[in-house]
Amino acid sequence: MFLTVLLLALMGGLGLAALDSASRDRDSAGYYGRETAAFFAADAGIAHARAIIKNDVDSPSDTPAFATEGAPQSIVGGSGGGVVTPSGTTLPPATYYGDPSVVDPIRLDEEGGSVPGVYSEGMNLQMKNPKAKFTLWKINVTGRGPDGASSRIEAKEVKIFLEGY
């Protein structure tokens, strides 16, 4: 009888340990999903900022407008209206905005030649006039998941301005 009670207690302890392990795995997967939604939102913000630099910036002195924390850009996509991961999983909707810890989330990089963030190179050795200005832009974006999880990404982008044409 004593041996049976001892075995029942041992089996009950193993069952509780397995239940606790499964619960921790579920919580861990939930944290990963929330972090993933925030990361993909920030990544979408970087893609949007790169498109702004490519299409809307006409000179190195421009300061492009970008979504702010007070007015974030919402991510809508997929059949569920959320972020679609590369594996095809649809996550809940998320938002992105310029990183509030910097003044301008899209700005010329501080490094550079005579003008920070601007590098000049000759385009044609036979024609001395045409030049290209390579501008290096720094982008800081924060992505926020629907439950408040956040992810910050910093990226750089190059834009070429041609002169002399």
Secondary structure, 3 states (H helix, E strand, C coil): CHHHHHHHHHHHHHHHHHHHHHHHHHHHHHHHHHHHHHHHHHHHHHHHHHHHHHHHCCCCCCCCCCCCCCCCEEECCCCCCCEECCCCCEECCEEEEECCCCCCCEEECCCECCCECEEEEECCCCCCCCEEEEEEEEEEEEEECCCCCEEEEEEEEEEEEEECC
